[in-house]
């Protein structure tokens, strides 16, 4: 498997349609990091001017990597990925041993950090028990019809300005795994989308598909941040409270590296300056609200598209947020959370919040709704834009276009669980195995 490591852009798909080819360039950036152990990774500069592969996977992410790894067991695979080597962002490799844990194993029973243990007990005190229910839904030959467009390859440009062409062999396929933002953007730039919209952007229409870029969704995140009067270790989410309407998670970090000055003058001088920040985070299930993606540039893949998620447009989502935030208030009132309060000058004990505190009256629906709207932010669990049944079929093939699939979170109607990463990994592996089985079948 060949993976150009330093592509800063994803590539647009070329379609054969009445002998017409569309192309968009991608550029690379150099990296000073030495990752020679990554034997399957190549800089785009080192790639041939033209090569053929059995499969081309655009996007080496959570779904694209297991998909490509599976396909490469039997066939040649080119993975095209944007960005630099893993060393480009060294902080990602060092935060609380996250990278080391991830590299050792994907599924493991962690030793709970202090804050994670506290939140676990608080969740149980507040009546949020474990929910271990599990349901898995898994949603063939490749056809070549001259009356329909077919994906045939990609063209990309390295950091020296040299163009490279990657084509697929007979029975080959191009798989978009560029994520909920990248995959619909690439389809639109390639001429697959609403004919009215594409024409308004002066993009040649290869295939009319009105649902590309539609039904974009993101799970709203609301959280409270507590300044803890003593140090404890940083922790990522290890504990989760699960209900049918929302999920509650927790994070912690040391404030010795935090850039925001704290209001120490409000508290006694005896308060330790070795503090921690502990967050309790609520994510609603679904969501039901959705928006759309539109191109910011009709011809430049480097320009990020405009995306609107329309948080809380559906009143059910807002109601779920209110319920989740109220539950956070219940957690703060548990015995498990009491040691994390400060004692003020007047003798009263309470929490120090970094950022907005919860409304004083959590039974006030209007105040709670305002809090949800004013503190909402993203959990980066974007999905939609290429939904199953609207853009791709049950086998994740782009409907109306041959030799092209989308295998990533853009096909999801909702974001599963607290984090979609495991589901996307399984999707990539599952689709790789399915495609290998299909490949062994004779062409009818």
C-alpha positions, 0 to 999 in steps of 0.5 A: 500500500502506498500512502503519500504522507505529505499531501495537504489536499485531498484529490478530486475524482476524475470521471469518464463521461463522453470521454471528458476528464475533470481534474483538480490538483493537490499539493504537498508540504515537506516535513522535517520529521523522520518517520522512516519506520513508516515503510508504506508511506511515500512523499508525493514527490517520489511517486511515478508520473502515472501508475495504475492501482486496483483501488484508490482510497481518498482519505487515510482516516478512521475508516480509510485505513482499515479499508485500505489495509484490508484491500491491500491483502490481495490487491494494490492500493493507493491511499491519498491523505492530506496533511503531514506526518504524525510528528507534524503535531507533536502535542497530539502524541504526548497528551496524557499518553493518549497516543501510546495507549491507542497504539498498544490497543484499541479496546482495553479496560483502563485504570481509571484516573481520579476524575474519571472515578469521581464522575463514575460514582457521581453518575451512579449517585445521580441515577445514571446507570450503565446501559450495555445494550448493543445493536449492530446494523450492517447495511454486487458486482461492479457494472460498467455502462457507457450511459453512466459516468464512471470514476477512472482515477485522480490527478494530484500535484506534488510540492514541486508542481509536478502532476501525477496521475493515478488510475484504477485497473479493470474492476477497480474502484475509487473509495472516498473516505475523506470524512463528513466534510471532505467527501461531499465537498469532493463530490460537488467539486467533481460535478456530482450534486444538484444540477441547479447548484452546480450550474450556479457555481459554473461546475460541469454537471457529471451526475445530478444528485440533489442530496450531496451535501445535504443532511449535514449534522453534528452532535451539540456539546455542552459542558461545565468546567471546574477549577479543582483546588489541587492537582491530579493527572490529566485524563481523557474520557474513560467513563460515560453515562448513557441514557436514551437522550444524552451521554455524559463524559468527563475530561481533566487536565493540569492548569499549569499549562493553561493560558487563561489567568484565574481569578485567584483574588476572589479566593483566600491566598492559601489556595494552591496554585497547583490546580486542575481543570475538570470538565463534565460534558453532555452530548445529545443523541442523534441529533434530529437537526441538520443543515447543509454544506456549500462550496466556498470555492468552485474550483479550489479544494484547499478552500474549506466549504461552508457548513451549517449544522443548525444546532437545536433547530429541532425542538427535541434536540433542545429538550434533550440538551436541557435534560442532559444539563440538568443531570450535570447539575444533579452530579454536582450535588452528589457527595462524590463531588463535594471534595472539589468545592472551595471555601470562600471568605464567608465560609460558604462552599462552592465550585469555581467555574471556568466559563459559564456556570449552570443556571441557578434555577435548573427548573426554569426551562427558559433559562436552561434552553438559553444556557444550551444555546449560548454554550453549545459547541462541537464534539467534532462528530460530524456526519451526513452529506452522503447519506445511505439511501440518498447518495449511496446505496446499501453497499456504499456505492454512489448511486448513478456513478460506476466504480465509486463508493463513499465509506466514512461518516458522511454516510451516517444518519446519526452519530453512534454512541459517545464516539463514532471512531470504533464504528468507523473502524469496523465499517472500513474493515467490514467494507474491505472484506465485502469488497474482496468477496465481491471481487472473487465473484464472476462478472455476470 
